[in-house]
């Protein structure tokens, strides 16, 4: 299994408490995800506050005509510093996503660290550049949306 990694950082002009309130509410993911992914939360339980062991289910359409159920578990929470979500079922063979929030004088530095593996390795390595580009596009969109929401005066 080939393990890939992806990292992204962004400065936000908000307090760590405000950042935590936004990012720890799984419902806000759809606000910063490209509309083209058609992300829908399918979880039936109340999900306004995350906790370790929480299961969140999504439906996502990352490529034309292909839809996937995506089941994640929140495995670690250290409010207001970080949380981790891991895929239990979905399009990846492995998905481990760390969300870090660090307070700085100007606000917050948000850092995402993702480790992932594709199914069907080694054959899936040929499509990895497409998957990687999709991740870059998703996080680029997210950066724009977060800038509009939290850095509009910058």
Rosetta blueprint (number, residue, H / E / L):
1 X L
2 X L
3 X L
4 X E
5 X E
6 X E
7 X E
8 X E
9 X E
10 X E
11 X E
12 X E
13 X L
14 X L
15 X L
16 X H
17 X H
18 X H
19 X H
20 X H
21 X H
22 X H
23 X H
24 X L
25 X L
26 X H
27 X H
28 X H
29 X H
30 X H
31 X H
32 X L
33 X L
34 X L
35 X H
36 X H
37 X H
38 X L
39 X L
40 X E
41 X E
42 X L
43 X L
44 X L
45 X L
46 X L
47 X L
48 X L
49 X L
50 X L
51 X L
52 X L
53 X L
54 X L
55 X E
56 X E
57 X E
58 X E
59 X E
60 X E
61 X E
62 X E
63 X E
64 X L
65 X L
66 X E
67 X E
68 X E
69 X E
70 X E
71 X E
72 X E
73 X E
74 X E
75 X E
76 X E
77 X E
78 X E
79 X L
80 X L
81 X L
82 X E
83 X E
84 X E
85 X E
86 X E
87 X E
88 X E
89 X E
90 X L
91 X L
92 X E
93 X E
94 X E
95 X E
96 X E
97 X E
98 X E
99 X E
100 X E
101 X E
102 X E
103 X E
104 X E
105 X L
106 X L
107 X E
108 X E
109 X E
110 X E
111 X E
112 X E
113 X E
114 X E
115 X E
116 X E
117 X E
118 X E
119 X L
120 X L
121 X L
122 X L
123 X H
124 X H
125 X H
126 X H
127 X L
128 X H
129 X H
130 X H
131 X H
132 X H
133 X H
134 X H
135 X H
136 X H
137 X H
138 X H
139 X H
140 X H
141 X H
142 X H
143 X H
144 X H
145 X H
146 X H
147 X H
148 X H
149 X H
150 X H
151 X L
152 X L
153 X L
154 X L
